């Protein structure tokens, strides 16, 4: 496996596992809402901004994939909530 394929596989694995984590939290924890996901995302932004020396490529890939998955799920969740709200008020 070349280095580019390894990076992509690592990114995809972390992205997918983050999506699964969020879906599990939504289905099993009634206290987990949009605000909690936004807080988790902000923590990842903060971690990304620290730019630690020595974090390494794996650390960078983990942060990038986690942020991307959280952003995607947050947008999806907000759209879903908006559609449900519009349907209920119509």
N, C-alpha and C positions, 0 to 999 in steps of 0.2 A: 504494500500500500504506500503510495507516495504521500508526501507531507500535506498537499492540498486536500487529498481525499481524507486523510486523517483529521484535518481541521474540520472539514465539512461533516464528517461522521460524528465527531465530538460535539460540534455545535448542535446538530440535529438531535442527538441523544439528550443533551441537556435541555434544549428547547421543549422536546416532547415530554420529558419527565416533569418540567415546570408546569406545562399545561395540565398534565395529569394531576399534579399536586393541587393546583387551583380547583380543578373540577371535583376532586375528592373533598377539599375543604368546603366548597359550596354545598355539596350533597350531605355532608356529615356534621357540619358545625353551623347551627342556626345563627350564631353570633358573627360569622364571617360574611361580611358584606363588601360593598364597593369601597367604602372608606378603608377597610382593613387591607384590601388589595392595593389601594393607592398608597397606604403607609408602607407596605412591603416594597412597592416600586420605588418610593422615595428613598428607602434604605439602600436599595441597589444603586440608585443614582449617586447617593452619597459615597458608597463604596467605590464606585467607578471614578468619582472625582478625586479620591485620595491618591490615585496613581502611585501606589506603592512601588518602590524599587524592589526588584526581585520577585514580584508577583508572578511573572512568567506568562507564557503564552496560554497555558491551560487556564490560569486564573482569568485572563482577559477574555478568553472564549466563553468561560462560564458566566461571567458578568454580562457580556453582550447577548448571549442566548437567553439568559434569564430575563433581562430587561425586555428583549423583543417578545418573548412569550407573554410576559405580564402585560405589556402594552397591548398586544393583540387581544388577549382575553378581557382586558378592561374595556376596550372599545366595543367588543362583542357584547359584553355584559350590559354596558350602558345603552346600546342599541336595543337589546332585548328588553330592558327595563322600560325604555321609552315607548316601544311598541306595545308592551303590556299595559302601560299607563294610558296610552291613547285608546286602546281597545276597551278598557274599563270605563273610560269617561265618555265614550261615544254612545 
